[in-house]
Amino acid sequence: MVTRSVPCDVTELRALFLFERLDDEQLDWLCRNGRVEVFEAGYIYRENDVATSFYVLLEGELVISRRVGHEDAEINRTSQVGAYAGAWRPFFGDGVSQTLDNTLRATRKSRLYVLAADRFAAIMREWFPMPLHLLEGLFLGMKNTQRAISEHERLLALGSLSASLMHELNNPTAAAMRATAALRERLAGLRRTESGIGHDVDRSVWRSLETLQAKALQHLPDAPALSPLDTTDREDELTDWFEAHGLTNGWRTAPTFVQAGWDVEWLETVADVVGDGPGLEDAFDWLHQTVDLELSLNEIDDSTSRISTLVTAAQQYSQVDRTPYREVDLNQLLESTLMMLAHTIGDTVTVVTDLDRSLPPVPVYAAELNQVWTNLVENAVYAMNGRGRLTVRTARDDNQVVVEIGDTGPGVPEEIRSRIFEPFFTTKPVGAGPGLGLDISWRIVVGKHHGDLSVESSPGDTRFTVRLPLGERSPGRSTDAASDGPSGR
């Protein structure tokens, strides 16, 4: 809060490192076009306000902070005379955002030099054309480079996900194709068997066989899952029974009957109905064909369901045909990401999920959050060298939703822990990644969602925690690489 304006002293401005190279005419211009104001302790401007003025500290103390979740996180505290904040980049024009990405407040009564943003832009362009041109090229060039590399990393991730999806789709597709080819053989064999069995079995026996067939098919979904050893033992029992009854095809039909849950008691029931005559083997062939046919249909159903699930996960992950900012189920986003990354995660990583199903929908940029989950999961798998336990947990903490992704890797060394969210910082070997994954994730979580992204790490237990605010709010905006004020992130 401004209490009063005081005269501007050219001598005081000349003593500041910002203005020490200016001549008398330029310093006089600053005093005539700017002003010196005394602020009581309190807010001078707030994050997301339009940048209207450039501030220089003459006396007192300032604090720069940023919104993290529902709290202001202090970034820098200074009493250094000449420290500046506010609209320090309006001379870039529309090339960068002209809103403020931090909050400035005075901790005690402070005196500041204040210059309107448009006048500050004008003197920068007039007094320092060449340095401004170089600064603009450097600043915007870095932004364009970072944007291009970020896009390249997204394309690499898309390629990796596409390969993973193709791999995951290939298995059920191949299974469906195998089952379809087998169906043709089963149907042809079934027609031949029915033609032969009709001559050897009378009508009443045939009706009893149809009843047994219906009962067997009805109980097919309830067939117990046997261990490999128990399966082998059961197949041997059925094969021995077939051989004891003089049937030659027992070795071929036994695996199907075991898969359907049949045992020796079932075989005895069929034998009681048909008798030990010449029609017994045809009866078992017919039952084998019908059961095998049903198993093939089940395999096709399972495979196509798996394909449908993968396609749904891909749509959920990419957020195709959906508005960019909307309320979503975070658990669904995480599950779709895990499904899309199944091939990347591999069989040697155990995935443990602890998802709070009572979480309310959260307003987010869903596609960008999926990129965060992808970055964190891929980093965890890489850290564990493809072996270990990946934990994904969600919970509610008051007015925030918490997403935690943990791994059992060696951990993040304490000496680099404060740098892992910096752009281009990476511990991976050259060529393994540009070091933008965590920086992009930080910008999405903190910059666009006003949340928080943090890490806790020790050997065997590393956890990245994302906190997102609950409740409807206006969408955030991406923050620039540089920060308004005396200190960056």
matplotlib code that plots the C-alpha trace (Angstrom):
import matplotlib.pyplot as plt

x = [0.0, 1.4, 1.5, 3.0, 5.2, 8.5, 10.9, 13.2, 16.9, 19.1, 22.2, 20.5, 19.6, 23.2, 24.4, 22.4, 24.2, 21.4, 21.8, 25.5, 26.4, 23.6, 24.4, 22.8, 20.2, 19.1, 18.9, 16.9, 14.5, 14.1, 13.2, 10.8, 9.0, 9.2, 8.4, 9.6, 7.0, 6.9, 5.1, 3.9, 4.5, 2.2, 1.6, 2.9, 1.5, 0.2, 0.9, -1.1, -1.6, -0.8, 2.7, 2.2, 5.3, 9.0, 10.2, 13.7, 14.4, 15.9, 15.3, 13.6, 13.1, 11.2, 10.0, 9.3, 7.0, 5.1, 1.8, 2.2, -1.1, -3.0, 0.1, 2.7, 6.2, 9.0, 11.6, 13.8, 14.0, 16.3, 17.2, 19.8, 19.5, 19.0, 17.1, 14.4, 11.0, 7.8, 7.6, 11.3, 10.5, 7.8, 10.4, 10.0, 6.5, 4.0, 6.8, 6.4, 3.6, 3.1, 1.5, 3.5, 4.5, 5.3, 4.1, 6.0, 5.5, 7.3, 8.1, 8.5, 8.1, 10.1, 11.0, 10.9, 11.6, 8.6, 8.5, 5.5, 6.0, 5.5, 8.1, 10.5, 10.1, 10.6, 13.9, 15.3, 14.6, 16.0, 19.0, 20.2, 19.2, 22.1, 22.1, 18.4, 18.6, 21.2, 19.1, 16.0, 17.7, 19.1, 15.9, 13.5, 16.1, 16.3, 12.5, 12.3, 15.1, 13.4, 10.1, 11.6, 13.4, 10.3, 8.3, 11.1, 10.9, 7.1, 7.5, 10.1, 7.6, 4.9, 7.1, 7.9, 4.2, 3.2, 5.8, 4.5, 0.9, 1.7, 3.4, 0.4, -2.0, 0.0, -0.5, -4.3, -4.6, -2.4, -4.4, -7.7, -6.2, -5.0, -8.4, -10.2, -8.1, -8.7, -12.4, -12.5, -10.9, -13.1, -16.3, -15.2, -14.3, -17.6, -19.6, -17.7, -18.1, -21.8, -22.3, -20.5, -22.0, -25.5, -25.2, -23.9, -25.9, -29.7, -31.9, -32.3, -28.5, -28.0, -30.4, -28.4, -25.2, -26.6, -27.6, -24.1, -22.7, -24.9, -24.0, -20.3, -20.5, -22.5, -19.8, -16.9, -16.4, -16.2, -13.4, -10.8, -7.4, -4.8, -1.1, 1.1, 1.9, -1.7, -2.7, -0.1, -1.3, -5.0, -4.1, -2.3, -5.3, -7.6, -5.2, -4.9, -8.7, -9.0, -6.4, -8.0, -11.2, -9.5, -9.8, -6.9, -7.4, -7.2, -3.8, -5.3, -8.6, -7.4, -5.8, -9.1, -11.2, -8.8, -9.0, -12.8, -12.6, -13.4, -12.1, -12.4, -15.9, -17.1, -15.6, -17.4, -20.7, -20.3, -19.4, -22.5, -24.7, -23.1, -21.8, -18.5, -19.7, -18.2, -19.9, -18.0, -14.9, -17.2, -19.1, -15.9, -14.7, -18.0, -17.8, -14.1, -15.0, -17.9, -15.9, -12.8, -15.1, -16.4, -12.9, -11.8, -14.8, -13.8, -10.3, -11.5, -13.8, -10.9, -8.6, -11.1, -11.9, -8.2, -7.9, -11.0, -9.5, -6.2, -7.9, -9.9, -6.7, -5.1, -8.0, -8.0, -4.3, -4.3, -7.6, -8.8, -12.0, -12.0, -11.7, -8.2, -9.4, -12.1, -12.9, -11.4, -10.9, -7.2, -7.3, -8.4, -5.6, -3.0, -4.4, -4.5, -0.9, 0.2, -1.5, 0.1, 3.5, 3.1, 5.8, 8.2, 7.7, 8.3, 7.7, 10.6, 9.0, 6.2, 3.5, 1.7, -1.3, -3.1, -5.8, -8.3, -11.6, -13.4, -11.5, -13.7, -13.2, -10.4, -10.3, -7.1, -5.4, -5.7, -3.4, -0.6, -1.0, -0.6, 2.7, 3.7, 2.7, 4.7, 7.8, 7.7, 7.0, 9.7, 12.2, 11.3, 11.7, 15.1, 16.3, 15.5, 17.3, 14.1, 13.9, 12.1, 8.8, 6.9, 4.2, 1.4, -0.8, -3.6, -5.1, -7.0, -5.3, -7.8, -8.4, -5.8, -5.4, -2.1, -0.5, 2.7, 4.9, 7.6, 10.4, 12.9, 15.9, 19.2, 17.7, 18.6, 21.8, 21.3, 23.9, 21.9, 18.4, 17.8, 18.8, 16.7, 13.8, 16.2, 15.9, 18.6, 19.9, 20.1, 22.0, 21.5, 24.3, 24.6, 21.9, 19.6, 17.5, 17.8, 17.0, 13.6, 11.2, 11.1, 11.3, 8.3, 6.5, 7.2, 5.9, 2.7, 2.0, 3.1, 2.7, -0.5, -2.3, -1.0, 0.0, 3.2, 5.8, 8.4, 10.7, 11.8, 14.6, 16.7, 18.3, 15.5, 12.7, 12.3, 8.9, 7.8, 4.7, 2.2, -0.3, -3.2, -5.8, -9.4, -12.3, -13.1, -10.6, -9.6, -6.9, -3.3, -0.7, 2.7, 5.5, 8.5, 12.0, 13.0, 11.2, 10.0, 12.1, 15.5, 15.3, 14.1, 12.7]
y = [0.0, 3.4, 5.9, 8.9, 10.1, 11.7, 13.7, 11.9, 12.5, 12.2, 11.7, 8.7, 7.1, 7.6, 5.5, 2.5, -0.1, -0.1, 3.6, 4.3, 4.6, 7.0, 10.6, 13.6, 14.1, 10.4, 10.5, 13.7, 12.0, 9.1, 11.5, 13.5, 10.5, 8.2, 8.7, 7.6, 6.1, 4.9, 1.6, 0.4, -3.3, -5.3, -6.4, -4.2, -6.5, -10.0, -12.9, -12.9, -9.1, -7.1, -5.8, -2.0, -0.7, -1.3, -1.2, -0.5, -0.8, 2.3, 1.4, -1.3, -5.1, -7.0, -10.6, -12.3, -15.3, -17.7, -19.5, -23.2, -24.9, -22.6, -21.1, -18.5, -20.0, -17.5, -17.4, -14.5, -12.0, -9.0, -5.6, -5.0, -1.4, -1.5, -4.9, -4.7, -6.4, -6.0, -5.1, -5.6, -7.1, -5.0, -4.1, -7.6, -6.6, -9.4, -12.0, -12.7, -12.6, -9.2, -10.6, -11.1, -14.6, -13.8, -11.7, -8.8, -7.5, -5.2, -6.7, -3.2, 0.4, 0.6, 3.3, 2.4, 4.1, 3.4, 3.7, 2.9, -0.1, 1.7, 4.4, 1.7, -0.1, 3.2, 4.1, 0.6, 0.7, 4.2, 4.2, 0.7, -0.5, -2.9, -4.5, -4.8, -6.5, -8.9, -9.5, -10.1, -12.5, -14.4, -14.5, -15.3, -17.7, -19.6, -19.8, -21.0, -23.5, -24.8, -25.0, -26.9, -29.4, -29.8, -30.6, -33.0, -34.7, -35.0, -36.6, -39.0, -39.9, -40.3, -42.6, -44.7, -44.9, -45.8, -48.7, -49.8, -49.6, -51.6, -54.2, -54.5, -54.6, -57.3, -59.9, -59.9, -59.4, -62.5, -64.5, -63.5, -64.5, -67.8, -68.5, -67.6, -69.9, -72.7, -72.0, -72.9, -76.2, -76.9, -76.2, -78.5, -81.2, -80.7, -81.2, -84.4, -85.7, -85.0, -86.8, -89.9, -89.9, -89.7, -93.3, -94.9, -93.3, -93.5, -90.4, -90.7, -91.0, -88.1, -86.0, -87.0, -86.0, -82.6, -82.1, -83.0, -80.6, -77.7, -78.4, -78.4, -75.2, -73.6, -74.3, -73.4, -69.9, -71.4, -73.9, -73.7, -72.3, -75.0, -74.7, -76.0, -79.1, -79.8, -79.4, -81.9, -84.4, -83.9, -84.4, -87.7, -88.9, -88.3, -89.8, -93.0, -93.2, -93.0, -95.6, -97.9, -97.7, -98.3, -94.8, -93.6, -89.9, -89.3, -87.5, -85.0, -84.3, -84.4, -80.9, -79.3, -81.2, -80.2, -76.5, -76.8, -78.2, -81.8, -84.7, -88.5, -88.3, -86.3, -89.0, -91.7, -89.8, -89.7, -93.4, -94.2, -92.4, -93.7, -97.1, -98.7, -99.3, -97.9, -94.6, -93.6, -92.3, -90.3, -88.9, -87.7, -86.2, -84.3, -83.0, -82.1, -80.1, -78.2, -77.4, -76.4, -74.2, -72.4, -71.9, -70.4, -68.0, -67.1, -66.4, -64.2, -62.4, -61.8, -60.6, -58.2, -56.9, -56.3, -54.4, -52.3, -51.6, -50.5, -48.3, -46.7, -46.2, -44.6, -42.2, -41.4, -40.8, -38.6, -36.9, -37.1, -35.1, -33.6, -30.1, -29.2, -28.0, -30.0, -32.0, -35.5, -38.6, -38.6, -42.3, -43.0, -40.8, -42.7, -46.1, -45.2, -44.0, -47.2, -49.3, -47.2, -47.7, -51.4, -52.4, -49.7, -50.8, -54.4, -57.6, -57.2, -54.2, -54.8, -52.2, -51.5, -49.1, -47.6, -45.4, -43.6, -44.3, -41.6, -38.7, -36.1, -34.9, -32.4, -29.5, -30.0, -30.0, -33.8, -34.4, -32.3, -34.1, -37.4, -36.1, -35.5, -39.1, -40.4, -38.5, -39.6, -43.2, -43.4, -41.8, -44.3, -47.3, -45.9, -45.2, -48.9, -50.1, -52.0, -54.0, -53.1, -51.9, -49.0, -47.5, -45.2, -43.8, -41.2, -39.6, -36.5, -34.0, -31.4, -29.3, -30.9, -34.2, -35.9, -38.2, -40.1, -42.0, -44.0, -46.4, -48.6, -47.3, -46.0, -42.6, -39.0, -37.8, -35.0, -32.8, -32.7, -32.9, -29.1, -29.1, -31.9, -29.6, -27.2, -27.3, -29.4, -30.9, -34.6, -37.5, -39.7, -40.4, -38.2, -39.0, -40.6, -37.5, -33.6, -33.2, -31.4, -34.0, -32.8, -29.1, -29.6, -31.5, -28.7, -26.1, -28.1, -28.8, -25.5, -23.1, -24.3, -25.9, -23.8, -27.1, -28.4, -31.0, -32.2, -35.2, -37.1, -39.6, -42.1, -45.3, -47.8, -45.2, -42.2, -40.5, -37.7, -36.1, -34.0, -31.8, -30.3, -28.0, -29.1, -27.0, -25.0, -22.2, -20.4, -22.1, -21.2, -20.1, -21.4, -19.5, -18.2, -19.5, -16.3, -14.9, -11.4, -10.0, -10.4, -14.2, -17.1, -20.5]
z = [0.0, -1.0, 1.8, -0.1, -2.9, -2.2, -4.4, -6.8, -6.2, -9.3, -7.1, -5.4, -8.8, -10.0, -7.1, -8.1, -10.2, -12.7, -13.5, -12.8, -16.5, -17.4, -18.1, -16.4, -19.1, -18.8, -15.0, -15.1, -17.5, -15.1, -12.3, -14.4, -15.9, -12.8, -9.2, -5.8, -3.5, 0.1, 0.7, 4.0, 4.8, 2.5, -1.1, -3.9, -6.7, -7.0, -9.3, -12.6, -12.4, -15.6, -15.4, -15.2, -13.5, -13.1, -9.4, -8.0, -4.3, -2.7, 1.0, 2.9, 2.2, -0.5, -0.8, -4.1, -3.9, -6.2, -5.7, -5.0, -4.4, -2.0, -0.4, -1.4, -1.6, -0.9, -3.6, -2.6, 0.2, -0.3, 1.1, -1.6, -2.8, -6.6, -6.6, -9.2, -9.9, -11.8, -15.5, -16.4, -19.9, -21.6, -24.3, -25.7, -26.8, -27.5, -27.8, -24.1, -21.6, -20.0, -16.8, -13.6, -12.6, -9.0, -6.1, -4.5, -1.0, 1.4, 4.8, 6.3, 5.2, 2.0, -0.6, -4.3, -7.6, -9.9, -13.7, -15.9, -18.1, -21.4, -20.5, -19.3, -22.7, -24.6, -22.9, -23.3, -27.0, -27.4, -25.1, -25.5, -29.0, -29.6, -26.1, -26.3, -29.7, -28.3, -25.1, -27.2, -29.4, -26.5, -24.5, -27.3, -28.8, -25.6, -25.4, -29.0, -28.5, -25.3, -27.1, -30.0, -27.7, -25.6, -28.8, -29.9, -26.5, -26.9, -30.3, -28.9, -26.1, -28.7, -30.7, -27.7, -26.7, -30.3, -30.2, -26.8, -28.0, -31.2, -29.1, -26.7, -29.6, -31.4, -28.7, -28.6, -32.3, -33.0, -30.4, -32.1, -35.5, -34.2, -32.6, -35.8, -37.9, -35.3, -35.5, -39.1, -38.4, -35.4, -37.4, -40.3, -37.8, -35.9, -39.1, -39.9, -36.3, -36.2, -39.5, -38.1, -34.6, -36.0, -37.4, -34.2, -31.4, -31.0, -30.4, -26.6, -26.2, -28.5, -26.3, -23.2, -24.9, -25.8, -22.1, -21.0, -23.6, -22.5, -18.8, -19.7, -21.7, -18.9, -16.3, -18.6, -17.2, -13.7, -14.6, -11.9, -12.7, -12.2, -11.6, -14.4, -12.3, -11.5, -15.1, -16.2, -13.6, -14.6, -18.3, -17.4, -15.4, -18.4, -20.9, -18.8, -18.6, -22.3, -22.9, -20.4, -22.4, -25.7, -27.1, -29.3, -29.3, -25.5, -25.7, -28.1, -26.3, -22.7, -22.6, -23.9, -21.3, -18.5, -19.6, -19.4, -15.8, -16.6, -14.5, -14.6, -13.1, -16.1, -18.4, -16.5, -16.9, -20.7, -20.7, -18.7, -21.2, -24.4, -23.2, -24.3, -27.9, -31.1, -30.6, -27.4, -29.2, -31.6, -28.7, -27.0, -30.3, -30.7, -27.1, -27.7, -30.8, -29.2, -26.0, -28.1, -30.2, -27.1, -25.8, -29.1, -29.0, -25.4, -26.6, -29.4, -27.0, -24.5, -27.3, -28.8, -25.3, -24.7, -27.9, -27.0, -23.6, -25.2, -27.7, -24.9, -22.8, -25.8, -26.3, -22.5, -22.6, -25.7, -24.7, -28.3, -29.0, -25.5, -24.3, -23.0, -19.6, -17.9, -14.8, -14.9, -12.8, -12.0, -11.3, -14.9, -16.2, -14.2, -15.2, -18.9, -18.6, -16.9, -19.6, -22.4, -20.8, -20.0, -22.6, -21.3, -17.7, -18.6, -16.8, -14.3, -12.7, -10.2, -10.4, -7.1, -7.2, -4.2, -5.7, -3.7, -5.6, -3.6, -5.1, -6.7, -10.3, -10.6, -13.2, -15.2, -18.6, -18.9, -21.8, -20.2, -16.9, -18.7, -20.0, -16.3, -15.3, -18.4, -17.4, -13.8, -14.6, -17.3, -15.0, -12.2, -14.5, -15.8, -12.2, -11.3, -14.4, -15.3, -12.1, -8.9, -7.6, -9.1, -6.7, -7.8, -5.1, -5.0, -1.9, -0.8, 1.6, 2.7, -0.4, -2.6, -4.5, -4.0, -6.6, -5.5, -7.9, -6.2, -7.1, -5.4, -7.3, -5.8, -5.1, -6.1, -4.5, -2.0, -3.8, -7.0, -5.6, -5.8, -9.5, -10.9, -12.0, -13.9, -17.7, -19.5, -16.2, -16.5, -14.9, -18.0, -20.4, -23.5, -26.0, -23.5, -23.0, -23.1, -19.4, -19.9, -18.6, -15.0, -16.0, -18.3, -15.5, -13.1, -15.5, -16.1, -12.4, -10.9, -13.8, -15.4, -12.5, -9.5, -7.8, -6.4, -7.5, -5.0, -4.4, -1.3, -1.9, -0.1, -1.4, -2.3, -1.8, -4.1, -4.3, -6.6, -5.2, -7.2, -5.4, -7.4, -6.0, -5.9, -7.0, -10.1, -11.0, -14.1, -16.1, -15.4, -17.9, -18.8, -17.1, -19.1, -18.6, -16.8, -13.8, -13.1, -10.3, -8.6, -8.4, -10.6, -9.7]

ax = plt.figure().add_subplot(projection="3d")
ax.plot(x, y, z, "-o")
ax.set_aspect("equal")
plt.show()
